[in-house]
Amino acid sequence: MKTIIYTVIGALFLISCSTKKLNQSIAKYYPYYEEYATADSNDLVVVKPNEKNIPTQQSSYVRQVKNVFIPAIIFWKWNRLYKCELDKKQELQKLCSDIKADCYKYKLNSVLPDQKLELTIEEIPTSFAYQDKGFTFIYLYGYFYKYAKITFPMLKENLVVIYKLYSKNNLVKEGTIVVDDKRIAMGDENTSAANAIGKYVVVSRDYIYQAKKELITQLQEAIRQ
């Protein structure tokens, strides 16, 4: 009987993690404490986000979008789904700074004489989902339970960047580069919701870094054609 009671208490604990606590698991990664160079119209490389996609300062990073809880006498079931969002404004600032640094590093500004490269970030992968679901079935001689904790992309969010190349203030080439979202689902039944979300924050940041590298490679090919 004690085992059954502990199982029920455990099931309740699994679904009791508040949104506030989950929110803190992302908020702890900000601010970046980095200084970013401001864009200058005289720069040979200008990297900026689409103004329409710059959000206001975020205070909330996790929002519950689904909550199903069925407590019966011998059967307990739960399914909670949260939408999680990185601090989009700060991630955009850092990405713009990193892309600009790489453009100078790989001398993309010297492809044409008296040229200027302008990049506009249209989309960036900053959101994902966390799902905690399972059930506990209590029967005469014991109990049976099954549950899963999964983090995964809420939607496929590609890195999308528009480039424009100018020579002596004349537009000579433009196009759009899309780096596909390659993030995958991750599950770990033995970790807490806060830790699972924290791990996926790192995964998403790593993906943005890898997507930036692929962007630079595609950009080099595009402007040299």
C-alpha positions in Angstrom: 0.0 0.0 0.0 2.9 2.4 0.8 4.3 1.8 -2.7 1.0 2.7 -4.3 0.7 5.9 -2.2 4.3 6.9 -3.1 3.5 6.3 -6.7 0.4 8.5 -6.6 2.4 11.2 -4.8 5.2 10.9 -7.4 2.7 11.2 -10.2 1.3 14.4 -8.7 4.8 15.8 -8.2 5.6 15.2 -11.9 2.8 17.4 -13.0 3.1 20.0 -10.3 6.1 21.9 -11.6 4.9 25.5 -11.9 5.2 27.6 -15.1 7.1 30.1 -13.0 9.9 27.6 -12.2 10.1 26.5 -15.8 10.3 30.1 -16.9 13.3 30.5 -14.6 15.1 27.7 -16.3 15.3 29.9 -19.4 15.6 33.3 -17.8 18.8 32.2 -16.0 20.6 32.3 -19.4 20.1 36.0 -19.8 21.3 38.6 -20.1 24.3 37.7 -22.2 26.5 40.5 -20.7 28.1 41.2 -24.0 28.5 44.4 -25.8 27.5 44.4 -29.5 28.8 46.9 -32.0 26.0 49.1 -33.3 25.3 49.2 -37.0 26.9 52.1 -38.9 25.8 53.2 -42.4 29.5 53.5 -43.4 30.2 49.8 -42.5 31.2 47.6 -45.5 29.1 44.8 -43.9 25.7 45.6 -42.3 23.8 42.8 -40.5 20.4 43.6 -39.0 17.2 41.9 -38.0 13.9 42.6 -39.8 12.5 45.5 -37.7 9.1 43.8 -37.7 10.5 40.7 -35.9 12.2 42.5 -33.0 10.1 41.8 -29.9 9.8 44.0 -26.9 11.7 43.0 -23.8 10.7 39.5 -22.7 9.8 38.7 -19.1 8.1 35.4 -19.8 9.7 32.5 -21.7 7.3 29.6 -21.0 3.6 29.3 -21.7 1.4 26.4 -21.0 -0.7 25.5 -24.1 -2.2 22.2 -23.0 -3.2 20.7 -19.6 -4.9 17.4 -19.3 -5.2 15.7 -15.9 -7.5 12.8 -15.2 -7.4 11.6 -11.6 -9.5 8.4 -11.2 -9.6 5.9 -8.4 -7.2 3.4 -10.0 -6.1 5.3 -13.1 -4.2 8.6 -13.3 -3.4 10.3 -16.6 -1.7 13.6 -17.4 -0.5 15.4 -20.5 1.0 18.9 -20.2 2.5 20.8 -23.1 4.5 24.1 -22.8 5.7 26.4 -25.5 9.2 27.7 -24.6 10.9 30.7 -26.2 14.4 32.0 -26.0 15.0 35.7 -25.6 14.5 36.5 -29.2 15.8 40.1 -29.0 19.1 39.1 -27.3 19.6 36.1 -29.6 19.1 38.3 -32.7 21.6 40.9 -31.3 24.2 38.2 -30.7 23.6 36.5 -34.1 23.9 39.8 -35.9 27.2 40.5 -34.2 28.6 37.0 -34.8 27.6 37.0 -38.5 29.2 40.4 -39.0 32.4 39.3 -37.3 32.5 36.2 -39.5 31.9 38.2 -42.7 35.0 40.3 -41.9 36.9 37.2 -40.8 36.4 35.5 -44.1 36.8 38.8 -46.1 33.4 38.7 -47.7 33.6 42.5 -47.8 36.4 42.3 -50.4 34.5 40.3 -53.1 34.0 43.4 -55.2 35.8 46.7 -55.2 33.9 49.5 -53.4 31.2 47.1 -52.4 28.9 46.8 -49.5 27.2 43.7 -48.1 23.8 44.1 -46.4 22.2 41.2 -44.5 18.7 41.1 -43.0 17.7 38.3 -40.6 14.1 37.4 -41.4 13.7 34.3 -39.2 15.6 32.7 -36.4 14.9 29.4 -34.5 14.1 30.4 -31.0 11.1 28.4 -29.8 10.5 24.8 -28.8 8.1 22.7 -26.8 8.3 20.7 -23.7 5.8 17.8 -23.0 5.2 15.8 -19.9 2.7 13.0 -20.3 2.0 9.6 -18.7 -0.3 7.5 -16.7 -0.4 5.4 -13.5 -2.6 2.3 -13.3 -3.2 0.9 -9.8 -4.4 -2.7 -9.6 -4.9 -5.3 -6.8 -1.3 -6.5 -6.4 0.6 -3.4 -7.4 0.8 -0.7 -10.0 1.9 0.0 -13.5 3.0 3.4 -14.8 4.5 4.9 -18.0 5.5 8.4 -18.7 7.6 10.5 -21.1 9.3 13.9 -20.9 10.1 15.3 -24.4 11.6 18.5 -25.7 11.2 19.2 -29.4 10.8 22.0 -32.0 7.3 23.4 -31.7 7.5 24.2 -35.4 10.4 23.9 -37.8 12.0 27.4 -37.7 14.6 27.9 -40.3 17.3 30.6 -40.2 16.3 32.9 -43.1 18.6 35.7 -44.2 18.2 38.1 -47.1 21.4 39.4 -48.6 22.1 42.4 -50.9 25.4 43.2 -52.4 26.1 46.7 -53.6 29.0 48.1 -55.7 29.4 51.9 -55.7 25.9 52.1 -54.2 24.4 50.1 -57.1 22.6 46.8 -56.2 24.5 44.1 -58.1 23.1 40.9 -56.5 20.5 39.9 -54.0 18.9 36.7 -52.7 17.6 34.7 -49.8 19.5 32.0 -47.9 17.6 29.4 -45.9 19.3 27.1 -43.4 16.9 24.3 -42.4 16.0 23.6 -38.8 17.7 20.4 -38.0 16.9 20.2 -34.3 15.4 16.9 -33.2 13.3 15.7 -30.3 15.0 14.8 -27.0 13.6 12.7 -24.2 14.8 11.9 -20.7 12.5 10.4 -18.1 15.0 10.8 -15.3 15.4 14.5 -15.4 13.2 17.3 -14.1 11.2 19.6 -16.4 13.4 22.6 -15.6 16.6 20.6 -16.5 15.1 19.2 -19.7 14.2 22.8 -20.8 17.6 24.1 -19.8 19.3 21.4 -21.9 17.2 22.3 -24.9 18.1 25.9 -24.5 21.7 24.9 -25.0 20.7 22.6 -27.9 18.9 25.5 -29.6 21.8 27.9 -29.1 24.3 25.3 -30.5 22.0 24.9 -33.5 21.9 28.7 -34.1 25.8 28.6 -34.0 25.9 25.8 -36.5 23.3 27.4 -38.7 25.4 30.6 -38.7 28.4 28.6 -40.0 26.3 27.1 -42.8 24.9 30.5 -43.6 28.5 31.9 -44.1 29.4 29.0 -46.4 26.3 29.5 -48.5 26.8 33.3 -48.5 30.4 32.9 -49.8 29.2 30.7 -52.7 26.3 33.0 -53.5 28.1 36.3 -53.8 31.1 34.8 -55.7 28.9 33.3 -58.4 
